[in-house]
Amino acid sequence: MTEDNKPTREQREETRNTQLEILKSKPLKNFVIASAGRDKARYGEIGEQATHAGYAEALSNPDEYLGSMTSNAFLGAEQEAGELYGGAVTPLHLLKTAKAFYFGGINKIKVSDILGLMGSEVSEDTISSSQKDMYMEDFKVDNEETYNKLITAYVQSIEMTGVGKAIAESGKSLAGNLERILTQKDK
């Protein structure tokens, strides 16, 4: 930290790199997508069903970020209950916690990182090259309206693309399992 309590350039870059790793965590992203897939008004029943496979895979093969988030959820529940081994953590609680954890540090990365994660480019007229090099928290101060639109577009991109891919994979699995489906006896 500097004298005025601001992080140094090196500290900001370290935080940025950690947050980028979190945003690239497949298990954590699968939880975020499963959370989005539960929106029946947007994706119907199939969204929830299709995203469950990624959720189950993430539970079976968590990385350090999903593991950390899960541990914190259980320890937080203990703290809320005021007793060791107390409290309750449900799958829905984990999905909500994962979404908050996943997007929670988004202000610590740069505008160019968000654009890169989305696979998008925008003109210099929309976001200047100096703005693209800004950390999101600084960009928010510089241009709050565009910041809000960018955050909304990023979240929607992650959720819609993730749920869409899960639905497509679910459809492909039907074709791949057709023999079993056709020969299965009705109960």
Secondary structure as UniProt FT lines:
FT   TURN            3..4
FT   HELIX           9..23
FT   HELIX           26..37
FT   HELIX           40..60
FT   HELIX           64..81
FT   TURN            84..85
FT   HELIX           91..104
FT   HELIX           106..108
FT   HELIX           111..118
FT   TURN            124..126
FT   HELIX           129..132
FT   HELIX           136..142
FT   HELIX           144..176
FT   HELIX           178..183
//
